[in-house]
Amino acid sequence: MHQISRFWRMGWAVVLSSGGFASAADWPQFLGLDRNGISAETGLIETFPPGGPKILWRVPGGIGMSGVALQGELAVTLIQKQERQWIVAFDAATGKERWETDLAPAFENSMGDGPRATPTLVDGVVYAFTGEGILAAVDLKSGDLKWSANVPLDLKTKPSEYGVASSPLVTEKHVIVTAGATQGTLAAFDRKTGKLAWTAGTQTPAGYSSPVLLPLAGVPQIVAFAGRQTIGVEPITGAVLWSYAFETEYSCNTANPIAIDGQLFLSAGENHGCVLLQVPAKPGGEVTEVWSSFDSKSVLRSEWQTAVQVGDYLYGFDNVGSAGPVTHLTCIEARTGKRMWQQLRFGKGNLIAADGKLWCSTMDGELVVVKATPEKYIESGRAVVCGETRQAPALSNGRLYLRDGQEIVCVDVRR
């Protein structure tokens, strides 16, 4: 256990979730440095000029729902074009393409074509997961393929009905994805070789959430929010510490789990709702509910958007009905579940937080700036910057990145 102690002293979130000492300005994986949608950047604009925010560059991209990951001066995402799935790297400042690598045939699905998962950038390597479940490691500088593994084929399972959406989690030795196989809910692969290292958890549909490393009950745990349950796993060995049943219709558990003062927050749409849990640090311990808010009157039903915590409050998208068209932007008190405010019919979208503000992207291609305050909804800027999008923004060095099904756009949000 001395290795775990070393992770805590050195900053476990950076060492384990990013696999190395990433810059605070980087956005190297799904939902940023700590996979929670929070950026430490400051000095960002309060509102937009009359003509909208300054667009630094806009370049052709491709079909898909993968977000943008950034490290140093490279921006990386997954796209689908020419009947193939590609990983593409751009110059973060100019949008000039650096390289592209062919990963797999085109992925087609009734809920949208193309890759879903966001790549993870660690120690000069890009780890990517395609729509049908091919896990690949690519050299960040050159784009050369290091290895690939067909996860559903290797584990004798089927990809999730609506496509594989688990953004790879990288630890010191492993690349970890939610697999939903008979052998285990989670699957860990050796970072250098791509060989299967361990599996964890009992059989359950994979769902659409991404595994997260969280500080729970005083120890770091990998948490997998699968289609019918959530499990906590010891990061190095894969030993299961606990499990909690959370069965959502269509196995649509999609938002990331969130750590709140050592406790665990879960939320799902399809009128399921949300819960705050106290989980154990050792195997066999009991999972208890601190508070819960389920069914049609829940305070937060996160359809596919991960809420963000700013101070003592959570800000998120509350979807009404079974994946219905009505979605409210909502603020709740994290420790109690008390609703502070709702902006009714805000619309479907996604969000991150930085510099005391929520940076919301809507499915209509708008970028909306909202003050992160529990007092009331305060909107300070709104502008259309791209086409229809499901991605959360990525933020690095005062530049905000979004993509739709055709283009990738970089917005200057520096004050």
PAMARLUM-241732 format. One record per residue (C-alpha): residue in one letter; x, y, z. Coordinates in steps of 0.25 Angstrom, whole numbers, plus 5000, padded with zeros to 4 digits. Layout:
% PAMARLUM-241732
AXYZ
...
//
This chain:
% PAMARLUM-241732
M500050005000
H501250095000
Q500950124985
I499550184989
S500250274999
R501150324989
F500050354980
W499350434991
R500650514994
M500950554980
G499450584976
W498750454973
A497750514963
V498850564954
V499750434955
L498650334954
S497650394945
S498550464935
G499750364937
G500750474939
F500950624943
A500050694933
S500050844932
A498850904940
A498550974926
D498350844919
W497050774917
P497650634914
Q496350544915
F494850544916
L494350664924
G495750714927
L496950684936
D496150624948
R495050574939
N494050654946
G493750774936
I494550874945
S495650964940
A496551044949
E496751154938
T496451294941
G496451434934
L495251384925
I494251474918
E492951514926
T492151534913
F492151534898
P492351654889
P491151694881
G491651614869
G491951484878
P493251424883
K494451434875
I494651304867
L496151274866
W495951164856
R494951064849
V495350944842
P494650824835
G494550704845
G493550594843
I492350514849
G492350474863
M492150504878
S493550494883
G494050624891
V495350694889
A496550664898
L497750754899
Q499250744904
G500250854901
E499950904887
L499250784881
A497750764881
V497250624878
T495850564875
L495250444868
I494450464855
Q493750384845
K493950414830
Q494150334817
E493550214823
R494550204834
Q494850244848
W496050334850
I496850394861
V497250534857
A498250634864
F498250784861
D499050904865
A498350954877
A498651104874
T498451104858
G497550974855
K498550924845
E498550774844
R499750704850
W499350564846
E498250464845
T498150314848
D497150214842
L496650134854
A495450054849
P494250044839
A493150144840
F492150114852
E490650134849
N489550144860
S488150184861
M488550284872
G489650344863
D490750304855
G492250314858
P493150294871
R492650344884
A493750334894
T494850444896
P496250414895
T497250414907
L498650474905
V499750424915
D501250424914
G501250444899
V500250344896
V498750354891
Y497850254896
A496550244888
F495250154888
T494450144875
G492950134874
E492949984873
G494049964884
I495349964878
L496350014888
A497650074882
A498950134886
V499550244877
D500850324878
L500450464881
K501550534873
S501450444860
G500150374860
D500750244859
L499950124864
K500550054876
W499549944878
S498049924877
A497049824884
N495649784880
V495049794894
P493649724891
L494349614883
D495449584893
L494449584904
K493349514897
T492249614899
K491449714891
P491649864889
S490649954896
E489349964888
Y489550114885
G491050104883
V492350094892
A492450224900
S493450194911
S494550294910
P495850214914
L496350244928
V497950234929
T498650194942
E500050174945
K500050034938
H498750014932
V497650064922
I496350044928
V494950044921
T493549994924
A493349864916
G492049804921
A492649664919
T492349534925
Q493749534931
G493549674937
T492849814937
L494249874936
A495449834928
A496849874930
F497949864919
D499449884920
R499850024915
K501049974907
T500549844901
G499049854901
K498949714907
L497749694917
A498249714931
W497049694939
T495449704939
A494549744951
G493149734954
T491949634951
Q491249634937
T490449754934
P490249844922
A491349944920
G490450064920
Y491050194914
S491850254926
S493350264927
P494150204939
V494650314948
L495750314959
L495050374972
P495550404986
L494450324994
A494450275008
G495850325010
V496450244998
P496550254983
Q495550164976
I495250144962
V493750154960
A492950094949
F491550144946
A491050024938
G489650004932
R489049934944
Q490049954955
T491250044961
I492449974966
G493650024973
V495049964970
E496449964976
P497250044965
I498449944964
T497949804966
G496449824961
A495949764974
V494449804976
L494149884989
W492649904987
S491449904978
Y490149974977
A488949944969
F488550054960
E487650004949
T487250104938
E486350074927
Y487050044914
S488350034923
C488550184920
N489450214932
T490250314924
A490750434933
N492050414941
P492050384956
I492450504965
A493150514978
I492550604988
D493350615001
G493750465001
Q492350424997
L491850384983
F490750454975
L490050374964
S489050424954
A488250374942
G487150414932
E485950334928
N485250384940
H486250314949
G486850424958
C488050434967
V488650394980
L489750424989
L490450304995
Q491450275006
V492350155001
P493250065009
A494850075008
K494949925009
P494349805002
G493049755008
G492649885015
E491249945014
V490750055004
T489750145010
E488950255004
V489150395010
W488050455002
S487250414990
S486350474980
F485750374970
D484650364959
S483850474952
K484050574963
S485550564965
V486350694966
L487350644956
R487250544945
S488550554937
E488150494923
W489650494917
Q490250614923
T491150604936
A490750714946
V491950804951
Q492150834966
V492550984969
G492651004984
D491550934991
Y490650934979
L490450844967
Y490050904954
G489450804943
F488350774933
D487050714938
N486350644927
V484850624928
G484250484924
S484850374917
A485950444909
G484850554906
P485050684899
V484950764912
T486250794920
H486450894931
L487750954935
T487750934950
C488550964963
I488450874975
E489150874989
A490150754988
R490050715002
T488550715004
G487950704990
K487150834992
R486850904979
M487351054979
W486851094965
Q486351044951
Q486451104938
L485251044932
R485350984918
F486751024916
G486950914906
K487850794904
G489350824905
N490550804913
L491450894922
I492850914929
A493251014940
A494351114940
D494651254946
G493351254954
K492451224942
L491751114935
W492151094920
C490951024914
S490850964900
T489450944895
M488950844884
D488650964876
G490151004875
E490051114885
L491151154895
V490451204908
V491151274919
V490451264933
K490951314946
A491251194956
T490451244968
P489351174976
E488551304977
K487851304964
Y488051284949
I488951394943
E489251384928
S490351474923
G490551424909
R489951344898
A490451324884
V490351214873
V491751164870
C491551034863
G490450934858
E489750824866
T490650774877
R490550674889
Q491950704893
A492450774906
P493350894903
A494850864905
L495650984911
S497151004910
N498051134911
G496851224910
R496351154897
L495051074897
Y494850964887
L493550904882
R493150814870
D491950774863
G491750664852
Q492550744842
E493450844848
I494350874860
V494351014865
C495351084875
V494751214882
D495651314889
V495051334903
R496151414909
R495851544916
//
